[in-house]
């Protein structure tokens, strides 16, 4: 076993080390993305480019590249596969915004607001198709199996979330099942495929899968906490979007479980869409604070973040390992 790095630091965590680590590789990935989002149908690159150029950090493809660096992979196969990962992610965002009826993402108007729901869904389908073309070009059935399975798991997670929406009785176990599918599955797959292209054994695959999966869970837990404590400038969406949409996230599950009868009645009415005013949101935030629901959600995120870091034990040292550790710390630190 290698040294376990503790999840605490004196300086603010940043994605900069990982961005610097993979900068040259990311340039190649961006070239693939730009080339493969083109189409003779002008609406496709126009709509896809709106989201792809919309200020996202490209965290998932960067994880593929950083994990390949950790394993000292010297080839270029991971460039097209990282682009495939980003296309899968972008396609799911396009579909999610239609399902959620979202108006903003990363501080900009959503594609569905500008071009309409049908165009957003169909361009999402196009990007899924491009992702699978890139996987097939790579030629590895194992890579294809990992990323295609992740794609189906993400869709299952989204459907599971849809059927849990406005259901205040949603359990913590089901919530974790949902975010494990809709968010963590692609993080896990993005990291795992680096071990395949680097021709490492199953044990290394599993370690990187665990790193990505736990990072993804921590990432989503923080997102769900931030929804109640942030603003549009920080998150690219308005505080309380999940509250108004009736999304039963962990902060709500904890506050509901710990509240009085009157509190539980409020949460039930809120999640059913009967309490959506600014005053109701302010009351919800008070209840979350009184029950330590936000603080405990952040603590869970730190727990999963530590599991992610521990998964790298024995997988080398140096700048790549340090960058992957700091990526976890950055994901968790967004809540503060």
C-alpha positions as CSV (number, residue, x, y, z in Angstrom):
1,X,0.0,0.0,0.0
2,X,1.2,3.5,-0.8
3,X,1.0,6.6,1.3
4,X,-2.6,7.9,1.9
5,X,-2.8,11.6,1.3
6,X,-5.1,13.4,3.8
7,X,-8.0,15.5,2.5
8,X,-6.9,18.9,3.9
9,X,-4.6,21.6,2.8
10,X,-3.4,25.1,3.7
11,X,-4.0,26.7,0.2
12,X,-7.3,26.8,-1.7
13,X,-7.6,23.7,-3.9
14,X,-7.6,24.3,-7.7
15,X,-8.0,22.4,-10.9
16,X,-4.9,24.3,-12.2
17,X,-2.4,21.5,-11.6
18,X,-4.5,19.0,-13.6
19,X,-5.1,21.6,-16.3
20,X,-1.4,22.2,-16.6
21,X,-0.6,18.5,-16.5
22,X,-2.8,17.7,-19.5
23,X,-2.6,21.1,-21.4
24,X,-0.9,19.7,-24.5
25,X,-3.1,16.6,-24.6
26,X,-6.2,18.8,-24.1
27,X,-5.3,20.8,-27.1
28,X,-5.5,17.6,-29.2
29,X,-8.8,16.7,-27.6
30,X,-10.3,20.1,-28.3
31,X,-9.2,19.7,-32.0
32,X,-11.1,16.3,-32.1
33,X,-14.1,17.9,-30.5
34,X,-14.2,20.8,-32.9
35,X,-13.7,18.5,-35.9
36,X,-16.3,15.9,-34.9
37,X,-19.1,18.4,-33.9
38,X,-19.2,19.6,-37.5
39,X,-22.0,18.7,-39.8
40,X,-23.5,19.8,-43.1
41,X,-26.6,20.6,-41.2
42,X,-25.7,24.1,-39.8
43,X,-27.9,23.9,-36.7
44,X,-25.9,21.0,-35.3
45,X,-22.5,22.7,-34.9
46,X,-24.2,26.0,-33.9
47,X,-26.2,24.4,-31.1
48,X,-23.5,22.0,-30.0
49,X,-20.9,24.8,-30.0
50,X,-23.1,26.9,-27.8
51,X,-22.8,24.4,-25.0
52,X,-19.3,23.0,-25.7
53,X,-17.9,26.6,-25.8
54,X,-20.0,27.6,-22.8
55,X,-17.2,27.7,-20.2
56,X,-17.2,24.2,-18.9
57,X,-14.0,22.9,-17.3
58,X,-13.9,19.7,-19.3
59,X,-13.3,17.8,-16.1
60,X,-14.3,14.4,-17.3
61,X,-12.0,14.3,-20.4
62,X,-9.2,15.9,-18.3
63,X,-9.6,12.9,-15.9
64,X,-9.0,10.5,-18.7
65,X,-5.9,12.3,-19.7
66,X,-4.6,12.7,-16.2
67,X,-5.1,9.1,-15.4
68,X,-3.3,8.1,-18.6
69,X,-0.4,10.4,-17.4
70,X,-0.5,8.7,-14.0
71,X,0.0,5.3,-15.7
72,X,2.8,6.8,-18.0
73,X,0.9,6.1,-21.2
74,X,2.8,7.3,-24.2
75,X,0.3,7.0,-27.0
76,X,-2.5,9.1,-28.4
77,X,-5.6,6.8,-28.3
78,X,-6.8,8.7,-25.2
79,X,-7.3,11.9,-27.3
80,X,-10.3,10.5,-29.3
81,X,-11.6,8.7,-26.3
82,X,-11.5,11.8,-24.1
83,X,-13.5,13.6,-26.9
84,X,-16.0,10.7,-26.8
85,X,-16.4,11.2,-23.0
86,X,-17.0,14.9,-23.5
87,X,-19.6,14.2,-26.2
88,X,-21.4,11.8,-23.9
89,X,-21.4,14.4,-21.1
90,X,-22.6,17.2,-23.5
91,X,-25.4,15.0,-24.9
92,X,-26.7,14.2,-21.4
93,X,-26.6,18.0,-20.5
94,X,-28.7,18.8,-23.6
95,X,-31.2,16.2,-22.7
96,X,-31.2,17.1,-19.0
97,X,-32.0,20.7,-19.7
98,X,-35.0,19.7,-21.8
99,X,-36.2,17.3,-19.0
100,X,-35.7,19.9,-16.3
101,X,-37.0,22.9,-18.3
102,X,-33.8,24.7,-17.5
103,X,-33.3,28.3,-18.7
104,X,-29.6,28.8,-17.7
105,X,-26.5,26.7,-17.5
106,X,-23.1,28.0,-16.6
107,X,-24.6,31.5,-16.5
108,X,-25.8,31.4,-20.1
109,X,-29.2,30.7,-21.7
110,X,-29.7,27.0,-22.3
111,X,-29.8,25.6,-25.9
112,X,-33.4,24.5,-25.4
113,X,-34.4,28.0,-24.5
114,X,-32.7,29.4,-27.7
115,X,-33.4,26.7,-30.2
116,X,-36.3,24.7,-28.6
117,X,-36.6,21.3,-27.1
118,X,-36.8,19.2,-30.3
119,X,-33.5,20.6,-31.6
120,X,-31.7,20.1,-28.3
121,X,-32.8,16.5,-28.0
122,X,-31.8,15.7,-31.6
123,X,-28.4,17.4,-31.4
124,X,-27.8,15.5,-28.1
125,X,-28.6,12.3,-30.1
126,X,-26.1,13.4,-32.8
127,X,-23.4,13.9,-30.1
128,X,-24.1,10.4,-28.7
129,X,-23.6,9.1,-32.2
130,X,-20.3,10.9,-32.6
131,X,-19.1,9.5,-29.3
132,X,-19.8,5.9,-30.4
133,X,-18.1,6.6,-33.8
134,X,-14.9,7.6,-31.9
135,X,-15.1,4.5,-29.7
136,X,-15.4,2.2,-32.7
137,X,-12.5,4.0,-34.4
138,X,-10.4,3.2,-31.3
139,X,-11.0,-0.5,-31.9
140,X,-11.1,-1.7,-28.3
141,X,-14.1,-3.8,-27.5
142,X,-13.3,-3.3,-23.8
143,X,-13.3,0.5,-24.1
144,X,-16.6,0.3,-26.1
145,X,-18.1,-2.0,-23.4
146,X,-17.1,0.4,-20.5
147,X,-18.3,3.6,-22.2
148,X,-21.5,2.1,-23.7
149,X,-22.4,0.6,-20.3
150,X,-21.8,4.0,-18.6
151,X,-24.1,5.6,-21.2
152,X,-26.9,3.2,-20.4
153,X,-26.4,3.6,-16.6
154,X,-26.5,7.4,-16.9
155,X,-29.9,7.1,-18.7
156,X,-31.2,4.7,-16.0
157,X,-30.1,7.2,-13.3
158,X,-31.9,10.1,-15.0
159,X,-35.1,8.0,-15.3
160,X,-34.7,6.9,-11.7
161,X,-34.4,10.6,-10.7
162,X,-37.4,11.5,-12.8
163,X,-39.6,8.9,-11.0
164,X,-38.2,10.1,-7.6
165,X,-39.0,13.7,-8.3
166,X,-41.4,15.3,-5.8
167,X,-41.3,12.1,-3.8
168,X,-40.4,13.3,-0.3
169,X,-40.2,9.6,0.9
170,X,-37.2,9.0,-1.4
171,X,-34.6,7.2,0.8
172,X,-31.0,8.1,1.2
173,X,-30.1,4.8,-0.4
174,X,-32.1,5.5,-3.5
175,X,-30.7,9.0,-3.7
176,X,-27.1,7.6,-3.6
177,X,-28.2,5.1,-6.3
178,X,-29.4,7.9,-8.5
179,X,-26.3,10.1,-8.3
180,X,-24.1,7.0,-8.5
181,X,-25.7,6.4,-11.9
182,X,-26.4,9.8,-13.4
183,X,-23.1,11.5,-12.3
184,X,-20.6,9.1,-11.0
185,X,-20.8,6.5,-13.7
186,X,-19.2,8.7,-16.4
187,X,-16.5,9.9,-13.9
188,X,-15.7,6.2,-13.3
189,X,-15.7,5.2,-16.9
190,X,-13.6,8.3,-17.9
191,X,-10.9,7.2,-15.5
192,X,-11.2,3.5,-16.1
193,X,-10.6,3.6,-19.8
194,X,-7.1,5.2,-19.2
195,X,-6.1,1.8,-17.6
196,X,-7.3,0.0,-20.7
197,X,-5.4,2.1,-23.2
198,X,-2.3,1.9,-21.0
199,X,-2.7,-1.9,-21.0
200,X,-2.8,-2.2,-17.2
201,X,-4.4,-5.1,-15.3
202,X,-7.9,-5.4,-13.8
203,X,-6.7,-4.2,-10.4
204,X,-5.5,-0.9,-11.8
205,X,-8.8,-0.6,-13.8
206,X,-10.7,-1.1,-10.6
207,X,-8.6,1.4,-8.7
208,X,-9.2,4.2,-11.2
209,X,-12.9,3.2,-11.5
210,X,-13.2,3.6,-7.7
211,X,-11.3,7.0,-7.8
212,X,-13.7,8.3,-10.5
213,X,-16.8,6.9,-8.9
214,X,-16.1,8.3,-5.5
215,X,-15.1,11.7,-7.0
216,X,-18.3,11.8,-9.0
217,X,-20.4,11.1,-5.9
218,X,-18.6,13.8,-3.9
219,X,-19.0,16.2,-6.8
220,X,-22.8,15.7,-7.0
221,X,-23.2,15.9,-3.2
222,X,-21.5,19.3,-3.3
223,X,-23.6,20.4,-6.2
224,X,-26.7,19.5,-4.2
225,X,-25.5,21.4,-1.1
226,X,-24.5,24.4,-3.2
227,X,-28.0,24.7,-4.7
228,X,-29.2,26.0,-1.3
229,X,-26.2,28.2,-0.4
230,X,-24.9,29.7,-3.7
231,X,-25.9,32.1,-6.4
232,X,-26.1,32.2,-10.2
233,X,-22.7,33.8,-10.6
234,X,-21.0,30.9,-8.7
235,X,-22.9,27.9,-10.0
236,X,-24.3,29.1,-13.3
237,X,-27.8,28.5,-12.0
238,X,-29.9,30.2,-9.4
239,X,-30.0,29.1,-5.8
240,X,-33.1,27.0,-5.1
241,X,-33.5,25.6,-8.6
242,X,-33.6,22.0,-7.1
243,X,-36.0,23.2,-4.5
244,X,-38.5,24.7,-7.0
245,X,-38.1,21.6,-9.3
246,X,-39.0,19.3,-6.5
247,X,-35.7,17.4,-6.6
248,X,-35.3,15.4,-3.4
249,X,-31.6,15.7,-2.8
250,X,-29.7,14.6,0.3
251,X,-30.0,18.0,2.1
252,X,-33.8,17.7,1.8
253,X,-33.8,14.0,2.8
254,X,-31.8,14.8,6.0
255,X,-33.8,17.9,6.9
256,X,-37.1,16.1,6.4
257,X,-36.0,13.1,8.5
258,X,-34.8,15.4,11.3
259,X,-37.6,17.9,11.4
260,X,-40.8,18.3,13.4
261,X,-44.2,17.2,12.1
262,X,-44.7,20.8,10.9
263,X,-41.3,20.8,9.1
264,X,-42.1,17.5,7.4
265,X,-45.4,18.9,6.2
266,X,-43.6,21.9,4.8
267,X,-41.1,19.7,3.0
268,X,-43.8,17.5,1.6
269,X,-45.7,20.5,0.2
270,X,-42.5,22.1,-1.1
271,X,-41.5,19.0,-3.0
272,X,-45.0,18.6,-4.4
273,X,-44.7,22.2,-5.8
274,X,-47.0,23.9,-3.4
275,X,-44.3,26.0,-1.7
276,X,-42.1,27.7,-4.3
277,X,-42.0,31.4,-3.3
278,X,-38.8,33.2,-2.2
279,X,-40.2,33.2,1.4
280,X,-40.6,29.4,1.2
281,X,-37.0,29.0,-0.1
282,X,-35.8,31.2,2.8
283,X,-37.7,29.0,5.2
284,X,-36.2,25.9,3.6
285,X,-32.8,27.3,4.1
286,X,-33.5,28.0,7.7
287,X,-34.6,24.4,8.2
288,X,-31.5,23.1,6.5
289,X,-29.3,25.1,8.7
290,X,-31.2,24.1,11.9
291,X,-30.9,20.4,11.1
292,X,-27.3,20.6,9.9
293,X,-28.4,19.1,6.6
294,X,-26.0,21.2,4.5
295,X,-23.1,20.6,6.8
296,X,-23.7,16.9,6.9
297,X,-24.1,16.7,3.1
298,X,-20.7,18.5,2.8
299,X,-19.2,16.0,5.3
300,X,-20.5,13.1,3.2
301,X,-18.8,14.7,0.2
302,X,-15.5,14.9,2.1
303,X,-15.9,11.2,3.0
304,X,-16.4,10.1,-0.6
305,X,-13.5,12.5,-1.6
306,X,-11.2,10.7,0.9
307,X,-12.3,7.3,-0.6
308,X,-11.4,8.6,-4.0
309,X,-7.9,9.7,-2.9
310,X,-7.4,6.4,-1.0
311,X,-8.1,4.6,-4.3
312,X,-5.0,6.0,-5.8
313,X,-2.9,4.3,-3.1
314,X,0.0,2.4,-4.8
315,X,-0.6,4.1,-8.2
316,X,2.6,6.1,-8.4
317,X,3.6,9.5,-7.1
318,X,4.7,12.8,-8.7
319,X,2.7,15.5,-10.5
320,X,0.0,13.3,-12.0
321,X,-0.9,11.8,-8.6
322,X,-0.8,15.2,-6.9
323,X,-3.0,16.7,-9.6
324,X,-5.6,14.0,-9.2
325,X,-5.6,14.4,-5.5
326,X,-6.1,18.2,-5.8
327,X,-8.9,17.6,-8.3
328,X,-10.8,15.8,-5.5
329,X,-10.0,18.6,-3.0
330,X,-11.2,21.2,-5.5
331,X,-14.5,19.3,-6.1
332,X,-15.2,19.2,-2.3
333,X,-14.0,22.7,-1.6
334,X,-16.5,24.3,-4.0
335,X,-19.0,24.1,-1.1
336,X,-17.1,26.6,1.0
